[in-house]
Amino acid sequence: MEIFSLLLQGLGVALQPGNLLFAGIGVILGTLVGILPGISPSLTVALLLPLTFKLDPTGSIIMFAGIYFGGMYGSSTTAILLNTPGEAASIATAIEGHKMARAGRGGPALATAAIGSFAAGTLATIGLAALAPWLVDLAVQFGPWDYFALMVLAFVTVSATFGTSVLRGMTSLVLGLVLGLVGIDKLTGQSRLAFGVPSLLDGVSITTLAVGLFAMGETLHTASRFTGVRETIEAVRGSLWMTLDDWKRSWKPWLRGFGLGFPIGALPAGGAEVPTLLSYTLERKLAKKPDQFGEGAIEGVAGPEAANNAAATGTLVPLLALGLPTSATAAMLLAGFQQYGLVPGPLLFVTNADLVWGLIASFFIGNLMLLVLNLPLVGLWVQLLKVPQPWLYAGILLFAAMGTLAANPSPVELIMLVVFGAMGYLMRCWDYPVAPMIVGLILGPMAENQFRRALQISLGDGFVFFKHPSSALLLALAAIALIAPLAFKGLRKFKGDDA
């Protein structure tokens, strides 16, 4: 009953006119960036970070969350009509959705994607509201050794999850940890890695790093691959409404998609790509007519899209309750909290309960807005695909530079922005993930503080992290998460050599 009262309290916050406006702006921007090829929700959040640093924290974070969910839905429109997934999580949707569009059934494909996203997102929000307080109650009992072990687990899982190589992920993480050391040491008052530059004494701005790596780096990489050839947009023909048979074939995949997406998204090594592909595979195996898969089966759109949205909500469970981001956009949301001096985790539920529960309640409103706005406006979204991409990329770069200078008017910040933008571009060219670098900058100083506190309490005993069962378990999980991908890779190579 306490959860329902907290949700009602959160609805009161989310329904305030200003927060409703922020939620509406977020879902519209999210849908827009999800539809436009080459632009991700994390890029959009990064662009908006420097422009929202003086706005209300609750409204801004609600807007960022709306961008996240809108981007997940908008990428399905591109996947169905253009056969180009805006997000990696929409690959499964493109397989069947584009075939449906080519057969004149683009309307039902878009409809089942929208309704499935709404249903799964609503159920996942209820799950978030029920699960997060339980995790908070558990985390409140943590000591500094437990928090340090938890952050080590976060570092390892983030490095292993993002990208195709654990070593590349760890390299990106180490770069972020080094950047986190820049500035004045809070314990000794000594400057570290500032090289005599006064602007660096306050540390590296998370906003500058995020805009450089995500906005500038991603835009430069996408623009470098632009061929000038415009893809064929499949027109939406026929009715947008689903038939009775479409409903019968969709509702079970929606529920199964939620059942796969939310638990996997809530894991510290979650994300939306795995559950969407699992959902597609499951629906193909359970289909009464499996031969229709590959020819435009509606189940292949309904299940993955429900899993996609449920997983997106699930990633907010470890983010809000423990402060652990498990996706690139979740890392940017963490940067958004950091911008306002807020630290996601158990204390946030105590010190900023209105913000947290207002954010959770806004997910219900955001999902409803997506359902109401997207289907009637599908024609408008299709027209946006005709925007010349060179104009789009140039606008993003200009917007990124102006936004960063507005937040931090300094030549040093502009130089760092260009350097981080070049780093982001090169990291993408060489297939290095950039999200671990953001996580390292944000969580690195926190991990250092908890490490020092643990040693101070134990009078310098380094074994304190192994004497407590909870911290020892977390460190063991971190070791398994680090070794397992390398072991599986070696096993696959051994089998391949043997074959």
C-alpha positions in Angstrom: 0.0 0.0 0.0 2.9 2.3 0.7 4.0 2.0 -2.9 0.6 3.1 -4.2 0.6 6.1 -1.9 4.1 7.0 -3.1 3.0 6.6 -6.7 0.0 8.9 -6.1 2.3 11.4 -4.6 4.6 11.1 -7.7 1.6 11.5 -10.0 0.9 14.8 -8.2 4.4 15.9 -9.1 4.3 14.6 -12.7 0.9 16.1 -13.5 2.1 19.6 -12.7 1.8 21.7 -15.9 5.6 22.4 -16.1 6.5 18.7 -15.7 3.8 17.7 -18.2 5.3 20.1 -20.7 8.8 18.6 -20.1 7.4 15.1 -20.6 5.7 16.1 -23.8 8.9 17.7 -25.2 10.9 14.7 -24.2 8.7 12.1 -25.9 8.4 14.2 -29.1 12.2 14.8 -29.2 12.8 11.2 -28.5 10.5 10.0 -31.3 12.2 12.5 -33.6 15.7 11.3 -32.8 14.7 7.7 -32.9 13.3 8.1 -36.4 16.2 10.1 -37.8 19.0 7.8 -38.9 22.3 8.2 -37.1 21.0 10.0 -34.1 20.5 8.2 -30.8 18.7 9.1 -27.6 22.1 9.3 -25.8 23.3 11.9 -28.3 20.1 14.0 -27.8 20.5 13.9 -24.0 24.1 14.9 -24.3 23.1 17.9 -26.5 20.5 19.1 -24.0 22.7 18.7 -20.9 24.4 22.1 -21.2 21.1 23.8 -22.0 19.2 22.5 -19.0 21.8 23.0 -16.2 19.8 26.0 -14.9 16.4 24.5 -15.3 14.3 22.6 -12.7 16.0 19.2 -12.0 12.7 17.3 -11.8 11.4 18.6 -15.1 14.7 18.2 -16.9 15.2 14.6 -15.8 11.6 13.8 -16.7 12.3 15.2 -20.2 15.5 13.1 -20.5 13.5 9.9 -19.6 10.9 10.9 -22.2 13.7 11.1 -24.8 14.8 7.6 -23.8 11.4 6.0 -24.3 10.5 8.1 -27.3 13.8 7.1 -29.0 13.1 3.4 -28.4 9.7 3.8 -30.1 10.8 6.1 -32.9 13.5 3.6 -33.9 10.8 1.1 -34.7 9.2 3.5 -37.2 12.5 3.7 -39.1 13.0 -0.1 -38.9 9.5 -0.8 -40.3 9.4 1.9 -43.0 13.0 2.2 -43.9 14.5 -1.2 -42.9 17.1 0.8 -41.0 17.0 0.3 -37.2 17.6 3.5 -35.4 18.7 1.5 -32.4 20.4 -1.9 -32.2 17.4 -3.0 -30.2 15.2 -2.6 -33.2 17.1 -5.0 -35.4 14.5 -7.8 -34.8 11.6 -5.4 -35.6 13.2 -4.6 -39.0 13.2 -8.3 -40.0 9.4 -8.7 -40.0 8.2 -5.1 -39.8 9.7 -4.0 -43.2 8.2 -7.1 -44.9 4.8 -6.1 -43.5 5.2 -2.5 -44.8 6.2 -3.8 -48.3 3.1 -6.0 -48.2 0.9 -3.0 -47.5 0.5 -3.7 -43.8 2.8 -1.0 -42.4 -0.1 0.5 -40.4 -0.8 -2.7 -38.3 3.0 -3.1 -37.8 3.3 0.4 -36.5 0.2 -0.1 -34.4 1.3 -3.3 -32.7 4.7 -1.7 -32.0 3.0 1.3 -30.4 0.4 -0.6 -28.4 3.0 -3.3 -27.3 5.4 -0.6 -26.2 2.7 1.1 -24.2 1.5 -2.1 -22.5 5.0 -3.4 -21.7 6.2 0.0 -20.6 3.2 0.3 -18.2 3.8 -3.1 -16.7 7.5 -2.5 -16.4 6.9 0.8 -14.6 4.8 -1.0 -12.1 7.6 -3.5 -11.7 10.1 -0.7 -11.3 7.9 0.9 -8.6 7.8 -2.4 -6.7 11.4 -3.6 -7.2 13.3 -0.3 -6.7 12.3 0.3 -3.0 13.3 -3.3 -2.1 16.7 -2.8 -3.6 17.0 0.6 -1.8 16.2 -1.2 1.6 18.9 -3.6 0.8 21.5 -1.0 -0.3 20.9 1.2 2.8 22.6 -1.5 4.9 25.7 -1.3 2.8 29.0 -0.1 4.2 31.7 1.7 2.3 33.4 -1.6 1.4 30.1 -2.8 -0.1 29.7 0.4 -2.1 33.2 0.1 -3.5 32.7 -3.5 -4.4 29.4 -2.6 -6.1 31.1 0.1 -8.2 33.8 -2.4 -9.2 31.0 -4.7 -10.4 29.5 -1.8 -12.3 32.9 -1.0 -13.9 33.4 -4.5 -15.0 29.9 -5.2 -16.2 29.7 -1.9 -18.1 33.1 -2.6 -19.8 32.1 -6.2 -20.7 28.6 -5.2 -21.9 29.4 -2.3 -24.2 31.3 -3.0 -27.4 32.6 -6.2 -28.8 35.7 -6.6 -26.7 36.2 -6.6 -22.9 39.7 -5.2 -23.3 38.5 -2.2 -25.4 35.7 -1.6 -22.8 38.2 -1.7 -20.0 40.5 0.7 -21.9 37.6 3.2 -22.3 36.8 2.8 -18.6 40.4 3.5 -17.5 40.5 6.7 -19.6 37.4 7.8 -17.8 38.9 6.9 -14.4 42.0 9.0 -15.2 39.8 11.9 -16.2 38.0 11.5 -12.8 41.3 12.2 -11.0 41.8 15.6 -12.6 41.2 18.5 -10.2 41.7 19.1 -6.4 41.9 16.0 -4.2 39.1 16.5 -1.6 41.1 14.7 1.1 44.5 16.4 0.8 43.6 19.6 -1.1 46.4 18.9 -3.6 45.8 19.4 -7.3 46.1 16.4 -9.5 46.7 16.2 -13.3 45.7 19.9 -13.7 49.1 20.8 -15.3 48.9 24.4 -14.0 45.6 25.1 -15.9 43.2 26.9 -13.4 40.1 25.7 -15.3 41.0 22.1 -14.6 41.2 22.5 -10.8 37.4 21.9 -10.7 37.8 18.7 -12.6 36.7 17.7 -16.1 33.1 18.7 -16.7 30.8 15.7 -17.4 28.8 17.9 -19.7 31.8 18.7 -21.9 32.9 15.1 -22.0 29.4 13.8 -22.8 28.7 16.3 -25.6 32.2 15.7 -27.1 32.0 11.9 -27.0 28.4 11.3 -27.8 27.2 14.3 -29.8 30.3 15.4 -31.7 32.0 12.0 -32.0 28.9 10.1 -33.0 27.9 12.8 -35.5 31.4 12.9 -37.1 31.4 9.1 -37.4 27.9 8.9 -38.9 28.7 11.7 -41.3 32.0 10.0 -42.4 29.9 7.0 -43.5 27.3 9.1 -45.4 27.3 7.9 -49.0 24.8 10.5 -50.4 22.4 7.7 -51.5 18.9 8.2 -50.1 17.2 5.1 -48.8 13.7 4.2 -50.2 11.0 5.1 -47.7 8.2 2.5 -47.7 4.8 4.4 -47.7 2.2 3.5 -45.2 -0.6 2.0 -47.2 -4.0 0.9 -46.1 -5.5 1.2 -42.6 -3.5 2.0 -39.5 -5.8 -0.1 -37.4 -5.2 -3.7 -36.4 -7.7 -6.4 -37.4 -9.2 -8.8 -34.8 -6.8 -11.5 -36.0 -3.9 -9.0 -35.5 -5.0 -8.5 -31.9 -5.2 -12.2 -31.3 -1.7 -12.8 -32.6 -0.2 -9.8 -30.7 -1.4 -9.8 -27.1 0.5 -12.9 -26.0 3.8 -11.7 -27.6 3.3 -8.4 -25.8 3.2 -10.2 -22.5 6.1 -12.6 -23.3 8.1 -9.6 -24.5 7.5 -7.9 -21.1 8.5 -11.1 -19.3 11.8 -11.2 -21.1 12.6 -7.5 -21.4 12.0 -6.2 -17.8 14.1 -8.8 -15.9 17.0 -8.7 -18.3 17.0 -4.9 -18.5 17.0 -4.8 -14.7 20.2 -6.9 -14.4 23.4 -4.9 -13.9 24.6 -6.3 -17.3 21.2 -5.7 -18.9 20.3 -3.7 -22.0 17.6 -4.0 -24.7 19.4 -5.8 -27.5 19.5 -9.3 -25.9 15.8 -9.5 -24.8 14.5 -8.3 -28.2 16.5 -11.0 -30.1 15.4 -13.6 -27.5 11.8 -12.5 -28.0 12.0 -12.8 -31.7 13.5 -16.3 -31.4 10.9 -17.3 -28.9 8.0 -16.1 -31.0 9.3 -17.9 -34.0 9.5 -21.2 -32.1 6.0 -20.7 -30.6 4.3 -19.6 -33.8 1.6 -21.8 -35.2 2.7 -20.9 -38.7 6.5 -20.5 -38.4 6.8 -20.4 -42.2 5.3 -16.8 -42.1 8.4 -15.6 -40.2 10.7 -13.8 -42.7 7.6 -12.9 -44.8 6.0 -10.4 -42.4 4.7 -12.1 -39.2 3.1 -9.6 -36.8 4.3 -11.6 -33.8 7.9 -10.8 -34.8 7.1 -7.1 -34.4 4.9 -7.3 -31.3 7.2 -9.4 -29.1 10.5 -7.6 -29.7 9.0 -4.1 -29.4 7.4 -5.0 -26.1 10.7 -6.5 -24.9 12.5 -3.3 -26.1 10.3 -0.9 -24.1 10.2 -3.2 -21.0 14.0 -3.5 -21.0 14.4 0.3 -21.4 12.3 0.7 -18.2 14.2 -2.1 -16.5 17.5 -0.4 -17.0 16.3 2.3 -14.6 16.0 -0.1 -11.7 19.8 -0.4 -11.1 20.2 3.2 -12.2 17.8 4.7 -9.6 18.3 2.2 -6.8 22.0 1.6 -7.0 23.4 4.3 -9.4 24.5 1.7 -11.9 23.9 2.6 -15.7 23.5 -0.5 -18.0 23.0 1.3 -21.3 24.5 4.3 -23.1 21.4 6.4 -22.5 21.3 5.3 -18.8 24.8 6.6 -18.5 23.7 10.0 -19.9 20.8 10.0 -17.5 23.3 9.5 -14.7 25.2 12.5 -16.1 22.0 14.4 -16.0 21.6 13.6 -12.3 25.3 14.5 -11.7 24.8 17.9 -13.4 22.4 18.9 -10.6 24.5 17.4 -7.8 22.2 14.4 -7.4 23.6 10.9 -6.9 21.2 8.1 -7.9 21.1 5.4 -5.2 19.4 4.6 -2.0 19.9 8.0 -0.4 18.1 9.7 -3.4 14.9 7.9 -2.4 15.2 9.6 1.0 16.6 13.0 0.2 14.7 13.6 -3.1 11.6 11.4 -2.8 9.4 13.8 -4.8 11.9 13.8 -7.7 12.2 10.0 -7.8 8.6 9.2 -7.5 7.6 12.0 -9.8 10.0 10.6 -12.4 8.6 7.0 -12.0 5.0 8.3 -12.3 6.0 10.3 -15.4 6.7 7.0 -17.2 3.0 6.2 -17.2 2.3 9.6 -18.6 5.1 9.4 -21.2 4.0 6.0 -22.4 0.4 7.3 -22.8 1.7 10.3 -24.7 3.7 8.1 -27.0 0.6 6.0 -27.8 -1.6 9.1 -28.4 0.9 11.1 -30.4 2.7 8.7 -32.6 0.0 6.8 -34.5 -1.9 9.9 -35.7 1.3 11.7 -36.6 3.0 8.9 -38.4 2.7 10.8 -41.7 4.6 13.7 -40.1 7.4 11.4 -38.8 7.8 9.9 -42.3 8.3 13.4 -43.8 11.1 14.0 -41.3 13.0 11.2 -42.9 13.4 13.5 -46.0 15.5 16.1 -44.1 18.9 16.3 -45.9 21.4 14.6 -43.6 24.3 17.0 -44.2 22.1 19.8 -42.8 21.3 17.6 -39.8 24.9 16.8 -39.0 26.1 20.4 -39.4 23.3 21.6 -37.1 24.2 19.1 -34.4 27.8 20.1 -34.4 26.9 23.8 -34.2 24.3 23.2 -31.5 26.9 21.1 -29.5 29.5 23.8 -29.6 27.1 26.6 -28.7 25.5 24.7 -25.9 28.8 23.8 -24.3 30.1 27.4 -24.5 26.8 28.7 -23.0 27.2 26.4 -20.0 31.0 26.9 -19.6 32.2 30.0 -21.4 35.9 29.2 -21.5 38.4 28.6 -24.2 39.7 25.6 -22.3 36.2 24.0 -22.4 36.0 24.6 -26.1 39.4 23.0 -26.6 38.4 20.0 -24.5 35.2 19.7 -26.4 37.0 19.5 -29.7 39.6 17.0 -28.2 36.8 14.8 -26.8 34.9 15.0 -30.1 38.0 13.8 -32.0 38.5 11.0 -29.4 34.8 10.0 -29.7 35.2 9.8 -33.5 38.4 7.7 -33.3 37.0 5.4 -30.7 34.0 4.7 -32.9 36.3 4.1 -35.9 38.3 1.6 -33.9 35.2 0.1 -32.2 36.0 1.3 -28.7 32.8 1.9 -26.7 32.4 5.4 -25.2 29.8 4.8 -22.5 32.4 3.2 -20.1 34.4 6.4 -20.3 31.4 8.4 -19.1 30.8 5.9 -16.3 34.4 6.1 -15.2 34.4 9.9 -14.9 31.1 9.8 -12.9 31.6 6.8 -10.7 35.4 6.9 -10.4 35.6 9.7 -7.8 32.7 8.0 -5.8 34.6 4.7 -5.8 37.8 6.4 -4.7 35.9 8.1 -1.7 34.3 4.8 -0.7 37.7 3.0 -1.0 39.4 5.6 1.3 36.5 5.5 3.8 36.8 1.7 4.0 40.5 1.8 4.7 40.1 4.6 7.3 37.5 2.6 9.2 39.6 -0.6 9.0 42.8 1.3 9.9 44.4 0.4 6.6 43.4 -3.2 6.5 43.2 -4.0 2.7 41.4 -7.3 3.4 38.4 -5.5 4.7 36.8 -5.9 1.3 37.0 -9.7 1.6 36.0 -10.0 5.3 32.4 -8.9 4.7 30.3 -11.5 2.9 28.4 -8.9 0.8 31.4 -7.1 -0.5 33.3 -10.4 -1.1 30.3 -11.7 -3.1 30.1 -8.6 -5.3 33.9 -8.7 -6.0 33.5 -12.4 -6.9 30.7 -11.5 -9.3 32.9 -8.8 -10.8 35.7 -11.4 -11.3 33.3 -13.8 -13.0 31.9 -11.0 -15.2 35.4 -10.2 -16.3 36.7 -13.7 -16.9 33.5 -15.3 -18.4 33.6 -13.4 -21.8 37.3 -14.1 -22.2 36.7 -17.8 -21.3 33.8 -18.1 -23.8 35.8 -16.4 -26.5 38.7 -18.8 -25.9 36.3 -21.8 -25.9 34.8 -20.7 -29.2 38.3 -20.3 -30.7 39.3 -23.7 -29.5 36.2 -25.3 -31.0 36.8 -23.4 -34.2 40.4 -24.6 -34.4 39.3 -28.2 -33.6 36.7 -28.1 -36.3 
